[in-house]
Amino acid sequence: MADIRFDGKVAIVTGAGGGLGRAHALELAKRGAKVVVNDLGGSMDGAGGHSEASLKVVEEIKAVGGEAIANGSSVTDDAGVARMVADAMDAWGRIDILIANAGILRDKSFAKMEFGDFQVVVDVHLFGTVKPAKAVWEIMRAQNYGRIVVTTSSSGLYGNFGQSNYGAAKLGLIGFMNTLKLEGQKNNIHVNAIAPVAATRMTENLMPPAVLEQLKPEFVTPGVVFLCSEEAPTGSILTAGAGAFALARIVETEGVFLGHEASVESVRDSWAKISDETGAKAYFNGGEQTQKVFRKMQGG
């Protein structure tokens, strides 16, 4: 089969001044995409900010013969997001790909976490994905083409101590993706999620150097770039790290029908059947759950 190329395609990668975003931007550029390298240049907790990081990545892309421009906008700032999109349109007249990668951490146990720490993490991860996606949505609809990759996390899918803010935002992105995948179908807009395990500045203090060496961001990027391609699925949660790739899914058990006479006790007594994972299914839309309820009502 032919190599996957992005000639003539334009990509925006947020948080691309280092780590995962940098790796994604470089690989897209090497495969022919024109890239807007967005990075606020702030610290890991979101403080400060400048575009020096994005400028360095642009130079790396140009050094390998690619085409890119730098953008230092915050993904939480409406005017900044508009400027980022305008930069891409002014330079190349279209936007085909959005990789929403920008993020920060404010880790604390929920007991010790202040609301401001919760709010800012949700703002950057959730709204910092929603705002760029909204800004490119009509462009992609008009083109009848678009690929959006949101960045989720195992902390959102499964939980992680001290990350109630981060986990809430990251799982919120799955709900966002699940609706966009439906609304984008008729205009060939595919929306997927990546759940990476990688050595970045967010994880560098959590693991020994020998382990971090096995978790380079570059080992996640092949999965992300595939999700940006014409052959990409839609509505998938791809997990990736150290060259390992898998699909995460939200599934629902077949369950049991207890009727209108159901009681607290009958739910308790039926818990083994309710939780039996035999025949569990991953639904593509919420209506499928409703259809199952009607089927159960009818004895199916």
NORGI-V672655 format. One line per field, one symbol per residue. ss: DSSP state (a for helix, b for strand, c for the rest). phi: phi as a letter, one per 40 degrees, with the letter a starting at -180 (. if undefined). A space follows every 50 residues. Layout:
ss: ???
phi: ???
//
This chain:
ss: cccccccccbbbbcccccaaaaaaaaaaaacccbbbbbcccccccccccc caaaaaaaaaaaacccbbbbbccccccaaaaaaaaaaaaaaaccccbbbb ccccccccccccccaaaaaaaaaaaaaaaaaaaaaaaaaaaaaccbbbbb bbcaaaaccccccaaaaaaaaaaaaaaaaaaaacaaacbbbbbbbbccbc ccccccccaaaaaccbcaaaaaaaaaacccccccccbbbbbccbbbbbcc cbcccccccccccaaaaaacaaaaccccccbcccccaaaaaaaaaaaccc
phi: .cccbbdgcbbbbcgccafcccccccccccchccbcccacgccccgcgia cdcccccdcccccbgcbabcabcccccdccccccccdccccbgaabbbbc bcabbacacdcccccdccccccdcccccbccccccbcccccccfaabbbc bcaccccbgadgbccccccccdccccdcccccccdcbfbbbbbbbcbacb ccbccbbcdccdccbcddccddcccccccccccagcbccaafgcbabcac bbccgacbgccdbdcccdcbdccccccdgcbbccacccccccdcccdcgc
//
